[in-house]
């Protein structure tokens, strides 16, 4: 075996072990039992939301609202067909406004956010008790690059519809210094804005993107941007909306990521050990072969074969 072949084997083994996520979703099955997702497991997302509006004509003025909060999702119960999740939301909001965008005489205000509730998830359909898709967790067992995830969407008439968020690829997020592999799904369409006047409301496009952990299907990141407006001759307004959420704490996501990273390191170590053994074997074989060839050459040089010159001499040697 030559040096090029040995280096090729080494590179192939190491490259394959460094990229486990590229081999397909089958390596990241959704584990639906209490051993992998048990009561007491939780993950927390930190969220920031902002909305701005500016108007003209009869709607002259502006308004800014902002909310920052943390959502802690906790596994309360796990059974063969049902998952009970608890959601605790804590945060703070504020607003500033002028002109036609002042409500109740308040040009500024602030408030605390404190909500606590629980909901059931069917582990076969990943829908709630009303049959609607759940945002916080989804089925990733059969998800691939051509797949989709059902979600609820508010259309331009405030109707709640079920739509399909299409897979846009996958992304490796960094959590506590560890890599968490996620599926990225997104959707873009018309939706209703927040401000209304004279029985009419704004509409516009919003694009939303969600990241789901490949191993358990947990929501790990979310974001959207929207631009809405309503224009009536010289009157009207424009709105912009932004939202982003990221995982900041968990008592089991890090452990899952660490086990995956340790597995990769184990594979790399095994690959290096195999490659080292192959190289050592090749070196030993090459050294033995060279020594054998050298020994044979010396024998031929020291003891040349002498052919008989006459028939009588040949008989004597026999």
HELIX and SHEET records of a PDB file:
HELIX    1   1 UNK A    3  UNK A   18  1                                  16    
HELIX    2   2 UNK A   20  UNK A   23  5                                   4    
HELIX    3   3 UNK A   25  UNK A   27  5                                   3    
HELIX    4   4 UNK A   57  UNK A   59  5                                   3    
HELIX    5   5 UNK A  253  UNK A  302  1                                  50    
HELIX    6   6 UNK A  311  UNK A  317  1                                   7    
SHEET    1   A10 UNK A 108  UNK A 122  0                                        
SHEET    2   A10 UNK A  82  UNK A  99 -1                                        
SHEET    3   A10 UNK A  61  UNK A  78 -1                                        
SHEET    4   A10 UNK A  42  UNK A  56 -1                                        
SHEET    5   A10 UNK A 235  UNK A 250 -1                                        
SHEET    6   A10 UNK A 219  UNK A 232 -1                                        
SHEET    7   A10 UNK A 200  UNK A 213 -1                                        
SHEET    8   A10 UNK A 178  UNK A 197 -1                                        
SHEET    9   A10 UNK A 160  UNK A 175 -1                                        
SHEET   10   A10 UNK A 148  UNK A 154 -1                                        
END                                                                             
